[in-house]
Amino acid sequence: MKDLQVSIDDNSGFCFGVVYAIQMAEDYLNEYGKLYCLGDIVHNEEEVERLKAKGLQIISHDDLPNLKHERVLIRAHGEPPQTYKTALDNDIELIDASCPVVLKLQNRVREAYNDKVPILIYGKHGHAEVNGLKGQTNGDA
């Protein structure tokens, strides 16, 4: 085993949705110096800490109703409709970095739910993407 060679694929790393969310966060942080993010922007502690050092402030869904007139990033994982309603009610500017793949799936789930198709979501309970999908069904999935 002493001749073991490890190589990392050139295409490995964050998915394009996360790369887009990070770029959006950096753009806003460079311009405004502060930005809230609804949950960790990525499942990578080093990257989260790097962005926090630039002014990113991680908040929870419980914090959102307490904000007024702020900017909040929606990460690539997407959000349920209630998040958008809360932001609208509180004059919060959403910087929506939801991944287009996630949004497409949310739309499919919502359309199927509206057509009375039973929805079963298989995923980690409480994960942001699962919450976003479940929100498309008013919590009925």
N, C-alpha and C positions, 0 to 999 in steps of 0.2 A: 504493500500500500504506500510505500514511500515515494512512488512515482505518480501518485494520484494528481491529476490535473483538473482544476475546476475552471470552467468557462461560463460566462454569463452572456446569454443571448442579447444581441444589440437591441432587440425589440422588447426586452423585459422592462418592467417599471410600472408606473401608474397608468391606468386606462386613460383614454383621451378625454373622458368626461371629468376626471379628477384633474388632469393637466389643465383643462380649460378653467375649472373652478379656481385652481391655484393662481393662474394667470390673471383672472378677474380680480381676485383678492389682492394680488400684488399691485395691479393697476390702481385700484381704489386706495390702497394704503399709501402708495407713492403720491397720490393726489391729495388725500384728505388726512392721512396720518392715523386714522382710527376707523375700524370697521367691526361690526358685530358679525358673528357667524353662528348660525343655529346648529349647534353640535360641532364636533371635530370635523374639520374640512376633509380629512383623510385619515384612514386607519394607519397612521405612521407618526409616532410620538416626536421623532426628530423634526419632521416637516412642520408639525403643528407648533412646536416650540420655536422654530425659526420664524414662522409667521406671527406668532404672538410677540416676539421681540420687535417686530415691525409695527405692531399696534393692533393686531387682530385680537378680538375679545370673544371668547367662546361663551355662549349662553345656552340655556336650556329652553324648552317649550314653556316651562313655568315662568321664565323671565320675560318672555315676549310681550305679554299683556301689560307689563310694567314700563315698557319703553314707549316713548312718544317722539315723533319727528326725528327718527334716527335712520341709519342705513344698516340693513341686515342682509348678509349673504345667505342664500339658500344653496347648500352644497349639492354636489352631483347626484346624491342619493334621492333627491326630490322630496316633496312634502305633500301632506294631505290638504284638501281644500280649506279646512279650518284655519290653517296657517296663513293663507292669503287673506281670508276674511279678517283675522285678528290684525294683520298688518294694515289693511285698508281702514279698519276702525280706529287705529292708533296713528294714522298718518306716517306709517313707516315705509320708507323706500326700500323695496326688495331688489336686491341684485341677484337675479335668478340664474344660477349656474347649474340648474338641473340638467343632467345628461339627456340628450335627445332619445337615446335608447330607453331610458327610464320613463320619459314622458310618453313615448309611444306605447309602452306597456300599460302605463296608467290610463291612457285613453282607451285602450282595448278592454281593460277591466271595467272602466266606467260604462262603456257602451254595452258590454255584455250584461252588466248589472242592471242597466236601464231597460234592457230587453228581457229581464227576469230570468237570465241564465244563472244557475247556481255557481257561486265562485268559491273555490278552495285555493288558498294561498299556502304554498309550502315554503317556509323560510324561518329564519331565526326570529322568535317572538321579541318584539321591541326594537328590532333593527330598523333604521331609518327608511330603507327601501320598502320593507314590509309594511311599516306604518303608513307610508305614502300610498301603497296599493290598497290597504285596508280602508283608508280614508275615502277612496273612490267609491266605496260601497256603504258609506255611512256606518262603518264598523260591522257590517253584516257578514263579511267574508270569514 
